[in-house]
Amino acid sequence: YSSDDSDWAVVVYDEVNEDFKLLSYNKTGISNSIYVIINNSRIEYMFNDQKGMYIVKPLGKINDIQNIKIILNNKVIKDYDFNLTSKEEYISKNKLVYN
């Protein structure tokens, strides 16, 4: 989870497409506004108000992204800075696995 709340959002690596994706889950059924700021310039917006619903949103190729900030209901819940954190280490712990 990315916050103390039951609703959450995280960034995962998709090995097949070689990109980052936002993975979000609405457990409570409350309206969730999710903003993702990529490289401090591009903003993606998602809305999820359905209980039990997942959202998967492509964010971009891993080589093109240096930082990602996730804002859930006006609260910053994650701020990934791959200039400070190893992108390879993050990817090894946070990737989609296809069966």
C-alpha positions as CSV (number, residue, x, y, z in Angstrom):
1,Y,0.0,0.0,0.0
2,S,1.1,3.5,-0.7
3,S,-0.8,5.1,2.2
4,D,-2.5,4.2,5.5
5,D,-5.8,4.2,3.8
6,S,-7.5,1.1,2.3
7,D,-7.4,2.7,-1.2
8,W,-3.9,2.8,-2.7
9,A,-1.8,3.5,-5.8
10,V,1.7,2.3,-6.7
11,V,4.0,2.4,-9.7
12,V,5.0,-1.0,-11.1
13,Y,7.3,-2.0,-14.0
14,D,5.8,-3.9,-16.9
15,E,8.6,-6.2,-18.2
16,V,6.8,-7.1,-21.4
17,N,6.2,-3.5,-22.5
18,E,9.3,-2.1,-20.8
19,D,7.3,0.7,-19.1
20,F,6.1,2.0,-15.8
21,K,2.4,1.6,-15.0
22,L,0.2,3.0,-12.3
23,L,-1.7,0.3,-10.4
24,S,-4.5,1.6,-8.2
25,Y,-7.2,-0.1,-6.1
26,N,-10.4,1.3,-4.6
27,K,-11.3,-0.9,-1.6
28,T,-13.6,1.6,0.1
29,G,-15.9,2.7,-2.7
30,I,-15.2,6.4,-2.0
31,S,-14.4,8.7,-4.9
32,N,-10.7,8.7,-5.6
33,S,-9.0,11.4,-7.6
34,I,-5.5,10.3,-8.6
35,Y,-3.0,12.7,-10.1
36,V,0.4,11.4,-11.4
37,I,3.1,14.0,-12.1
38,I,5.8,12.6,-14.3
39,N,9.3,14.3,-14.5
40,N,7.7,17.4,-12.8
41,S,6.0,18.4,-16.0
42,R,3.4,15.9,-17.4
43,I,0.2,15.3,-15.4
44,E,-2.0,12.3,-15.8
45,Y,-5.4,12.2,-14.1
46,M,-7.5,9.2,-13.1
47,F,-10.8,8.9,-11.2
48,N,-12.0,5.7,-9.5
49,D,-15.2,5.6,-7.5
50,Q,-16.1,2.0,-7.9
51,K,-15.5,-0.3,-4.9
52,G,-13.3,-3.2,-5.8
53,M,-12.0,-1.7,-9.0
54,Y,-8.4,-1.7,-10.1
55,I,-6.9,0.9,-12.5
56,V,-3.9,0.1,-14.6
57,K,-2.5,3.2,-16.5
58,P,0.7,3.3,-18.6
59,L,3.0,6.1,-17.6
60,G,5.8,5.8,-20.0
61,K,9.0,4.0,-21.0
62,I,11.4,3.5,-18.1
63,N,14.3,5.3,-19.8
64,D,12.2,8.5,-20.2
65,I,11.1,8.7,-16.6
66,Q,13.3,10.1,-13.8
67,N,10.6,10.9,-11.2
68,I,6.9,10.2,-10.5
69,K,4.7,11.8,-7.9
70,I,1.4,10.2,-6.9
71,I,-1.3,12.4,-5.4
72,L,-4.4,10.5,-4.0
73,N,-7.3,12.7,-2.9
74,N,-5.1,15.8,-2.6
75,K,-2.4,14.0,-0.5
76,V,1.0,13.1,-1.9
77,I,1.4,9.4,-1.1
78,K,4.5,8.6,-3.2
79,D,7.3,10.6,-4.6
80,Y,9.7,8.4,-6.6
81,D,13.0,10.1,-7.6
82,F,15.2,7.8,-9.7
83,N,18.1,10.2,-9.5
84,L,18.3,9.3,-5.8
85,T,17.0,5.8,-5.8
86,S,18.3,3.0,-8.0
87,K,15.7,2.4,-10.8
88,E,17.0,-1.2,-11.2
89,E,16.5,-2.0,-7.5
90,Y,13.0,-0.5,-7.6
91,I,12.1,-2.5,-10.7
92,S,13.4,-5.7,-9.2
93,K,10.9,-5.3,-6.3
94,N,7.9,-3.8,-8.1
95,K,7.2,-5.5,-11.4
96,L,4.2,-7.1,-13.0
97,V,4.6,-10.8,-13.4
98,Y,2.8,-12.6,-16.3
99,N,1.9,-16.3,-16.0
